[in-house]
Amino acid sequence: MGTELPVKSPCVYVCCLDDNDICIGCHRSGMEITEWGRADNERRREILALCESRARQQGVLMNIATQEGR
């Protein structure tokens, strides 16, 4: 029972790196994409947090409460 399931990849199968080496689909860097298969869950969560931050900075991911004016 002590085994944790692997954190799921954020890949959305829109694989294209921009000029900053960031995937336009999942917002991981090229290095993070390469690292994902070997990363433990703690590192994967760190990568997901970076992805979320990048998506928010680009306006791709927004807080629903913000959109509703709360």
C-alpha positions in Angstrom: 0.0 0.0 0.0 3.0 2.3 0.4 3.6 2.7 -3.3 2.5 6.0 -4.8 1.3 6.1 -8.4 3.4 8.1 -10.8 2.4 11.7 -11.4 0.8 11.9 -14.8 2.6 13.7 -17.6 1.1 17.1 -18.6 1.7 16.2 -22.3 -1.3 17.2 -24.5 0.3 15.9 -27.7 0.9 19.4 -29.1 4.7 19.0 -29.1 6.4 22.1 -30.5 9.2 24.0 -28.7 9.1 27.8 -29.0 12.2 30.1 -29.3 12.7 29.8 -25.5 12.8 26.0 -25.6 9.3 25.7 -24.0 6.7 23.4 -25.4 3.6 25.3 -26.5 1.4 22.4 -25.5 2.5 21.4 -22.0 4.7 24.4 -21.1 7.7 22.2 -20.1 11.2 23.1 -21.2 13.0 20.7 -23.5 15.2 19.6 -20.5 12.1 19.0 -18.4 10.5 16.9 -21.1 13.7 14.8 -21.3 14.0 14.5 -17.5 10.3 13.5 -17.0 10.7 9.7 -17.4 13.5 9.5 -14.8 12.1 12.1 -12.4 10.5 11.0 -9.1 7.1 12.3 -8.1 8.5 15.2 -6.1 10.5 16.5 -9.1 7.5 15.9 -11.4 5.4 18.1 -9.1 8.1 20.8 -9.2 8.0 20.6 -13.0 4.2 20.8 -13.0 4.3 24.0 -10.8 6.8 25.5 -13.3 4.4 24.6 -16.2 1.5 26.3 -14.4 3.5 29.4 -13.8 4.6 29.6 -17.4 1.0 29.1 -18.6 -0.3 31.8 -16.3 2.4 34.2 -17.4 1.4 33.6 -21.0 -2.3 34.1 -20.2 -3.1 30.5 -21.2 -4.2 29.4 -17.7 -6.4 31.7 -15.7 -8.1 31.6 -12.4 -11.8 31.0 -12.9 -12.6 33.3 -9.9 -10.7 36.1 -11.6 -12.7 35.6 -14.7 -16.0 35.9 -12.8 -14.8 39.1 -11.1 -14.4 37.6 -7.6 
